[in-house]
Amino acid sequence: MAHWRDSARNVRFFFIDFRATFPLLFFILHIRLWTFILALLATFFFTLLERAGFTPMVFLRWLRAYVAGPRKIAQPWWKV
């Protein structure tokens, strides 16, 4: 039985976060060696993200900011 305060927590499949279990579902639906390897790599990637404290959306925002660099141009690109 779960308490109402647990409703804000992320869903887990045993000890794995729910975002990392989606590739395993893909493997179950299409059982091949390459999907197994892809599922393991994706699960490992999402587990590393969780350990670092990132969600996938936060990681994509961080990646976008990293690729864009520290310099921000104030003018639109078509007026430069």
KEKOLDREN-701605 format. One record per atom (N, C-alpha, C): x, y, z. Coordinates in steps of 0.1 Angstrom, whole numbers, plus 2048, in hexadecimal, padded with zeros to 3 digits. Layout:
XYZ/...
This chain:
8087F4800/800800800/80980C800/8068167F8/80E8227F6/80782E7FD/80F837802/809843808/80884D7FD/7FF8577FF/7FC8617F5/80886A7F2/81286B7FC/81E8737F9/82786C7EF/82585F7ED/82E8587E3/82985B7D5/81E8627D3/8198647C5/82286D7BD/82A8757C3/83387E7BC/8408787B8/84386C7BC/84F8657B9/84F85F7AB/85B85E7A5/85B857798/858848799/85284378E/84F83578E/85C82D78C/85D822792/869819791/86580B78F/86D804787/86C7F6785/8777F078C/8747EA798/87E7E67A2/8877F27A5/8937F27A1/89C7FD7A5/89F806799/89980378D/89B80B781/89081577F/89482277B/88B82C778/88282976C/87682E76C/86D82A761/87282E753/87A839752/87F83E745/889834740/89082D748/89A823744/894816740/887813744/881806741/87A806733/87881272D/872813720/87A80B715/88780D715/88F80570B/88E7F670D/88C7F271A/88A7E371C/87D7DE716/8737E7717/8667E3710/8687E2701/8707EB6FB/8737EA6ED/87A7DC6EA/8837D86F3/88A7CC6F1/8807C06F2/8777C06FB/86E7B56FD/8657B46F1/8617BF6EA/8597BF6DE/8607BB6D2/86E7BD6D2/8767BA6C6/8837B36CB/8827A66CD/88E7A06D3/89879C6C8/8A37A46C9/8AE7A36C0/8BB7A66C9/8C67A36C4/8D27A66CC/8D57B56CC/8D37BC6C1/8D57CA6C0/8CB7D26C9/8BF7CD6CA/8B57D46D3/8B97D26E1/8BE7C66E4/8C37C36F2/8CE7CD6F6/8D87CE6ED/8E37D76F0/8DF7E56F0/8D57E96E8/8D07F76E8/8C87F96F5/8C17F06F9/8B97F1706/8C37F2712/8CD7EA712/8D77EB71D/8DE7F971D/8E27FD711/8E980A711/8E0816715/8D3815710/8CA820714/8C681F723/8C5813728/8C3812737/8CF81773F/8DA81473A/8E7819741/8E7828740/8E482E734/8E483D732/8DA84373C/8CE83E73C/8C4844745/8C7843754/8CE838757/8D2836765/8DD840768/8E684375F/8F084D762/8EA85B763/8E085E75B/8D986A75C/8D386C769/8CC86176E/8C686277B/8D0864786/8DB85D785/8E685F78F/8EB86D790/8EC873784/8F1881783/8E688B787/8DA887789/8CF89078D/8C7896782/8C9891776/8C289676A/8B688E766/8AC895762/8A188E75A/8A588F74B/89F888743/8A2889734/8A089772F/89589E733/8938AC72E/89E8B5734/8A18B4740/8AC8BD746/8B98BA73F/8BC8AD73C/8C88AA735/8C88B0727/8BD8B0720/8BC8B6712/8BE8C5713/8B98CB71D/8BB8DA71F/8C98DD722/8CF8D572A/8DE8D772E/8E68D5721/8E38CB719/8EA8C870D/8E98D3703/8DD8D9702/8DA8E46F9/8E38F06FD/8E38F370A/8EB8FE710/8FA8FC70E/8FE8EF70F/90C8EC70D/9108EE6FE/9088E96F5/90B8EB6E7/90A8F96E3/9019016E8/90090F6E4/90B9176E9/9119146F4/91D91B6F9/919927702/92392D708/920938711/91C94570B/9209476FE/91D9546F7/90F9546F1/90795E6F5/8F995F6F0/8F996B6E7/8F496A6DB/8F29756D2/8E597C6D4/8E59896D6/8D99916D9/8D09936CD/8D79946C1/8CF9976B5/8CB98A6AE/8C098B6A7/8BC97F69F/8C697C694/8C896F690/8D296B687/8D0972679/8C4975675/8C297B668/8C6989667/8C8990672/8CC99E672/8DB9A0674/8E2996676/8F0997679/8F899866D/
